[in-house]
């Protein structure tokens, strides 16, 4: 019996040892393969350099009449590979005046934009500067590597995103955007206004970012004026969906004209009213407002909100005033006869709120914020990443109908509605 137990134990130990050895061999093979691939890439670079030198100087050890360049030993140069700079030993050439010949292959491989783009992609995918080096390809141990440290990656990210942000903010706006959404959000104690345009085909495009609040008239006016200056046609904008700030409402009239219809965000309106209510009253009032906004008929929605305001006024006059303030603009889409998916999409600024959520997830790992410029750079980085997944808005097939209604002036006369309600 004892011999049998000893035999089984030895067998188990032997199996465990084989598994450990197999795992070690697999890891070694994996590391060796990655190093081999990188070494093959370096050799390919050296071959390209040698081909260029041969085209300039001719074959080795041949006396070529009329040649303009000749070989001149070797030197070390840094080339960009795998998100880092690697020092390689390569041949060099000089002209007949003994001046160094700048090789096109080396110039292309030393382009820091290649390095910046790779490291920017790493950052956008969520790799921190501290872990950037670990995420890159293995390099043969005998090669010297640099520009992959935390500080160098950070500096290159700042420079790259700064240039991209400035270029993006100066881009010409060529398409027409009949629908414009504007909302402000707070990122790390810095308020950023985002302008989102919607084309006739339902495709979204972030048109601009601005450091400031929708409660600041001059900031909002400058933002809209900048969009117009960059090519956005003010005459083509038919509907502006706003967060409810009075300053942005005033700026829309000043820059885009009073003919532009305004749909105030119903979610923001509910949040404003909830701010005046106790926790016990909030669920019932929120439900009543949602029911009113969900009403298919404009008259029904308006009547429900008016009745709710009358009820609130008995116990909380400030909440009633908040509900009545701008009430008609929260029902703009109801008033012109738009319902279904398109109304649900455009009755709030949730399109921007969803974008804000993506940006905040993208910036969640940043711990130290150094001013508004850094916030804008990261917000732009989040926007550029979010735009890769943009789809058409829900109900986009009804946009043409919406524009037709607006151009036709399909609205109800509020005075007649008041008379009908009084008569009832």
MARVEX-47266 format. One line per 4 residues: number of its first residue (from 0); for each residue x, y, z of C-alpha. Coordinates in Angstrom, 1 decimal. Layout:
N
NUM) X,Y,Z  ...
END
This chain:
424
0) 0.0,0.0,0.0  2.8,2.4,1.0  4.7,1.6,-2.3  1.5,2.4,-4.3
4) 1.1,5.8,-2.5  4.8,6.7,-3.1  4.5,5.7,-6.7  1.4,7.9,-7.2
8) 3.1,10.8,-5.5  6.1,10.5,-7.7  3.9,10.4,-10.8  2.1,13.6,-9.7
12) 5.4,15.4,-9.0  6.7,14.3,-12.4  3.5,15.6,-14.2  3.8,18.9,-12.3
16) 7.4,19.3,-13.3  6.7,18.6,-16.9  3.9,21.2,-16.9  6.2,23.7,-15.3
20) 8.9,23.0,-17.9  6.4,23.2,-20.7  5.1,26.5,-19.5  8.7,27.8,-19.2
24) 9.5,26.7,-22.8  6.3,28.3,-24.1  7.2,31.6,-22.4  10.7,31.4,-23.7
28) 9.5,30.6,-27.2  7.0,33.5,-27.1  9.7,36.0,-25.9  12.2,34.6,-28.4
32) 9.6,34.9,-31.2  8.9,38.6,-30.4  12.6,39.4,-30.3  13.1,37.6,-33.6
36) 10.3,39.5,-35.2  11.8,42.8,-34.1  15.3,41.8,-35.1  13.9,40.9,-38.6
40) 12.4,44.4,-38.7  15.7,46.0,-37.9  17.4,43.9,-40.5  14.9,45.0,-43.1
44) 15.6,48.6,-42.2  19.3,48.0,-42.7  18.6,46.4,-46.0  16.6,49.4,-47.2
48) 19.4,51.7,-46.2  22.0,49.5,-48.0  19.8,49.5,-51.1  19.7,53.3,-51.1
52) 23.5,53.7,-50.6  24.1,51.2,-53.4  21.9,53.2,-55.8  24.0,56.3,-54.9
56) 27.5,54.8,-54.7  27.2,51.6,-56.8  28.2,48.1,-55.9  31.0,47.6,-53.3
60) 34.6,47.3,-54.5  33.9,48.5,-58.0  35.5,51.5,-59.7  32.6,53.3,-61.1
64) 33.4,56.2,-63.5  31.3,59.4,-62.9  29.9,58.5,-59.6  28.9,61.4,-57.3
68) 28.9,59.6,-54.0  31.1,57.1,-52.2  30.8,55.0,-49.0  32.2,56.4,-45.8
72) 32.3,53.8,-43.0  29.4,53.5,-40.6  27.6,55.3,-37.9  24.7,54.9,-35.4
76) 21.3,56.4,-36.1  18.0,56.4,-34.2  15.0,55.0,-36.1  11.4,54.8,-35.0
80) 10.1,51.2,-34.6  7.3,49.8,-32.5  6.5,53.0,-30.6  10.1,53.7,-29.6
84) 13.5,54.9,-30.9  16.1,52.2,-31.5  19.8,52.9,-32.3  21.0,50.9,-35.3
88) 24.4,50.8,-36.8  24.2,51.5,-40.5  26.4,52.5,-43.5  26.9,56.1,-44.5
92) 27.8,58.0,-47.7  29.5,61.2,-48.7  29.5,63.3,-51.9  32.7,64.3,-53.8
96) 33.1,67.4,-51.5  33.1,65.1,-48.5  29.8,66.3,-47.3  27.5,63.8,-45.5
100) 24.7,62.5,-47.8  21.3,62.6,-46.0  19.5,59.3,-46.8  15.8,59.4,-47.6
104) 15.3,56.1,-45.8  16.8,57.5,-42.6  14.8,60.7,-42.8  11.5,58.7,-43.2
108) 12.4,56.4,-40.3  13.3,59.3,-38.0  9.9,61.0,-38.5  8.8,61.7,-34.9
112) 5.2,61.8,-36.1  5.3,58.0,-36.4  6.4,57.8,-32.8  3.8,60.4,-31.6
116) 0.9,58.7,-33.5  1.8,55.3,-32.0  2.1,56.6,-28.5  -1.1,58.7,-28.9
120) -3.0,55.6,-30.0  -1.7,53.8,-26.9  -3.0,56.6,-24.7  -6.4,56.7,-26.4
124) -6.7,53.0,-25.8  -6.2,53.5,-22.1  -2.5,52.7,-21.6  -1.0,55.0,-19.0
128) 2.4,56.7,-19.5  3.8,54.5,-16.7  2.8,51.3,-18.5  3.5,52.5,-22.1
132) 6.9,50.7,-22.2  5.4,47.4,-21.1  2.7,47.6,-23.9  5.3,47.9,-26.7
136) 7.0,45.2,-28.7  10.1,43.4,-27.3  13.5,44.6,-28.5  16.6,42.5,-28.9
140) 18.7,42.9,-25.7  21.8,44.2,-27.5  19.9,47.2,-29.0  19.8,50.6,-27.3
144) 16.3,52.0,-26.9  15.0,55.4,-25.8  12.0,57.8,-26.0  9.7,55.2,-24.4
148) 10.0,56.5,-20.8  7.0,58.0,-18.9  8.2,61.6,-19.2  9.0,61.4,-23.0
152) 5.7,59.7,-23.8  3.9,62.4,-21.8  5.7,65.3,-23.5  5.1,63.8,-26.9
156) 1.4,63.3,-26.1  1.0,66.9,-25.0  2.7,68.2,-28.1  0.8,66.0,-30.4
160) -2.7,66.7,-28.9  -2.0,70.4,-28.7  -1.2,70.6,-32.5  -4.2,68.4,-33.3
164) -6.5,70.5,-31.2  -5.5,73.7,-32.7  -5.7,72.3,-36.3  -9.2,70.9,-35.5
168) -10.5,74.1,-34.0  -9.4,75.9,-37.2  -10.9,73.4,-39.7  -13.4,74.7,-42.2
172) -17.0,73.5,-41.7  -18.0,72.5,-45.1  -21.3,70.5,-44.5  -24.6,71.9,-43.7
176) -26.0,71.3,-40.2  -29.7,72.2,-39.9  -29.8,70.9,-36.3  -27.4,72.2,-33.7
180) -27.0,70.9,-30.1  -25.1,72.9,-27.5  -24.4,71.9,-23.9  -21.9,72.7,-21.2
184) -20.3,70.1,-18.9  -17.8,70.3,-16.1  -14.5,68.4,-16.5  -12.3,68.6,-13.4
188) -13.6,72.0,-12.3  -13.3,73.4,-15.9  -16.6,74.0,-17.8  -16.4,73.1,-21.5
192) -19.1,73.9,-24.0  -19.6,71.4,-26.8  -21.3,72.1,-30.1  -22.7,69.1,-32.0
196) -24.1,69.4,-35.5  -26.5,67.0,-37.2  -26.7,66.8,-41.0  -29.8,66.0,-43.1
200) -28.7,62.4,-43.3  -28.6,62.1,-39.5  -24.9,61.9,-39.1  -23.3,63.7,-36.1
204) -20.2,65.8,-36.0  -18.6,67.7,-33.1  -18.1,71.2,-34.5  -16.2,72.8,-31.6
208) -15.2,73.1,-28.0  -15.0,76.2,-25.9  -13.7,76.9,-22.4  -16.6,78.5,-20.6
212) -20.2,78.2,-19.4  -23.5,78.4,-21.2  -24.5,81.0,-18.6  -21.9,83.4,-20.0
216) -23.3,85.4,-22.9  -20.0,86.6,-24.3  -18.5,83.1,-24.2  -21.6,81.6,-26.0
220) -21.6,84.4,-28.6  -17.9,83.9,-29.3  -18.4,80.2,-29.8  -21.3,80.6,-32.3
224) -19.4,83.4,-34.1  -16.4,81.1,-34.4  -18.5,78.4,-35.9  -20.0,80.8,-38.5
228) -16.5,82.2,-39.2  -15.2,78.7,-39.9  -18.0,78.1,-42.5  -21.1,77.0,-40.7
232) -24.1,78.6,-42.5  -26.2,80.4,-40.0  -29.1,80.5,-42.5  -29.1,76.7,-42.8
236) -29.6,76.2,-39.0  -33.3,75.5,-38.4  -33.3,74.1,-34.9  -31.1,74.6,-31.8
240) -31.3,72.1,-28.9  -30.0,73.9,-25.8  -29.5,73.0,-22.2  -31.7,75.9,-21.0
244) -29.1,78.5,-20.1  -30.4,82.0,-20.8  -27.0,83.3,-22.1  -26.8,80.6,-24.8
248) -30.4,81.3,-25.7  -29.6,85.0,-26.2  -26.4,84.2,-28.1  -28.4,82.0,-30.5
252) -30.7,84.9,-31.3  -27.8,87.3,-31.7  -25.6,85.1,-34.0  -28.0,82.7,-35.8
256) -31.1,84.9,-35.8  -34.5,84.8,-34.1  -35.9,82.7,-36.9  -34.1,79.6,-35.4
260) -36.4,77.5,-33.4  -35.2,76.5,-29.9  -35.9,73.2,-28.2  -35.0,73.3,-24.6
264) -33.7,70.1,-23.0  -36.5,68.4,-21.1  -34.0,66.6,-18.9  -32.4,69.8,-17.8
268) -35.8,71.3,-17.1  -36.8,68.3,-14.9  -33.5,68.7,-13.0  -34.1,72.4,-12.5
272) -37.6,71.7,-11.0  -36.3,68.9,-8.9  -33.9,71.3,-7.3  -36.8,73.1,-5.6
276) -38.6,70.0,-4.3  -38.1,67.8,-1.3  -37.0,64.2,-1.8  -40.5,63.0,-1.0
280) -42.1,65.0,-3.8  -39.5,64.4,-6.5  -40.6,61.0,-7.7  -44.2,61.9,-8.3
284) -43.4,65.2,-10.0  -40.7,63.7,-12.2  -43.2,61.0,-13.3  -45.8,63.6,-14.0
288) -43.4,65.6,-16.1  -42.3,62.5,-18.0  -45.9,61.6,-18.8  -46.5,65.1,-20.1
292) -43.4,65.1,-22.3  -44.4,61.6,-23.6  -47.8,62.9,-24.7  -48.2,62.6,-28.4
296) -50.4,65.7,-28.7  -49.0,69.2,-28.0  -52.2,70.4,-26.4  -52.3,67.5,-24.0
300) -48.6,67.9,-23.1  -49.1,71.6,-22.4  -52.3,71.0,-20.4  -50.6,68.4,-18.2
304) -47.6,70.7,-17.5  -49.9,73.7,-16.8  -52.0,71.6,-14.4  -48.8,70.4,-12.7
308) -47.6,73.9,-12.3  -50.9,74.9,-10.7  -50.7,72.1,-8.3  -47.1,72.9,-7.4
312) -47.9,76.5,-6.8  -50.1,75.6,-3.8  -47.1,74.3,-1.8  -44.0,75.4,-3.7
316) -44.3,78.5,-5.8  -40.6,78.5,-6.8  -40.9,75.0,-8.3  -44.0,76.1,-10.2
320) -42.2,79.2,-11.6  -39.2,77.0,-12.6  -41.6,74.7,-14.5  -43.4,77.5,-16.3
324) -40.2,79.3,-17.2  -39.5,78.4,-20.8  -42.3,75.8,-20.8  -43.2,76.4,-24.5
328) -39.6,75.9,-25.7  -39.5,72.5,-24.0  -42.5,71.6,-26.3  -41.2,73.0,-29.5
332) -41.1,69.6,-31.3  -44.5,68.8,-29.9  -45.8,72.1,-31.3  -44.5,71.6,-34.9
336) -45.9,68.0,-35.0  -42.8,65.9,-34.6  -43.2,62.7,-32.6  -41.6,59.2,-32.4
340) -37.9,58.5,-32.3  -36.8,61.8,-33.7  -38.6,63.8,-31.0  -37.2,61.5,-28.3
344) -33.7,62.1,-29.7  -34.0,65.9,-30.1  -36.1,66.8,-27.1  -33.0,66.6,-24.9
348) -29.2,67.2,-25.1  -28.6,63.5,-24.3  -26.6,63.1,-27.5  -24.0,65.4,-26.0
352) -24.4,63.8,-22.5  -23.6,60.4,-24.0  -20.5,62.0,-25.6  -19.6,63.5,-22.2
356) -19.8,60.1,-20.6  -17.4,58.7,-23.2  -15.0,61.6,-22.6  -15.2,61.1,-18.8
360) -14.4,57.4,-19.1  -11.5,58.3,-21.3  -10.1,60.9,-18.8  -10.9,58.9,-15.6
364) -7.3,57.8,-15.1  -5.9,61.3,-15.2  -5.0,62.3,-11.6  -3.2,65.7,-12.0
368) -4.9,68.4,-14.0  -3.0,71.5,-14.9  -5.3,74.1,-16.1  -7.9,74.6,-18.8
372) -5.6,73.8,-21.7  -4.9,70.3,-20.4  -8.7,69.8,-20.0  -9.4,70.9,-23.5
376) -6.6,68.6,-24.9  -8.0,65.6,-23.1  -11.6,66.4,-24.0  -10.6,66.7,-27.7
380) -8.8,63.3,-27.4  -12.0,61.8,-26.0  -14.1,63.4,-28.7  -11.8,62.1,-31.5
384) -12.0,58.6,-30.0  -15.8,58.8,-29.5  -16.3,60.0,-33.1  -15.0,56.7,-34.4
388) -18.2,55.0,-33.1  -20.7,57.7,-34.2  -23.8,56.5,-35.9  -26.9,58.2,-37.4
392) -29.3,59.5,-34.8  -32.5,57.6,-34.1  -35.3,58.9,-36.3  -33.0,60.5,-38.8
396) -35.4,59.6,-41.7  -37.8,62.2,-40.2  -35.3,65.1,-40.4  -36.5,66.1,-43.8
400) -40.1,66.3,-42.5  -38.9,68.3,-39.5  -37.2,70.9,-41.7  -40.3,71.0,-44.0
404) -42.5,71.7,-41.0  -40.2,74.5,-39.7  -39.9,76.2,-43.1  -43.7,76.0,-43.5
408) -44.3,77.5,-40.1  -46.2,74.6,-38.8  -47.0,76.0,-35.3  -50.0,76.4,-33.0
412) -51.3,79.8,-31.8  -50.8,79.8,-28.0  -53.4,82.5,-27.6  -56.1,80.4,-29.2
416) -55.0,77.4,-27.0  -55.4,79.6,-23.9  -58.9,80.6,-25.1  -59.8,76.9,-25.7
420) -58.6,76.0,-22.2  -60.5,78.8,-20.6  -63.7,77.8,-22.4  -63.2,74.2,-21.3
END
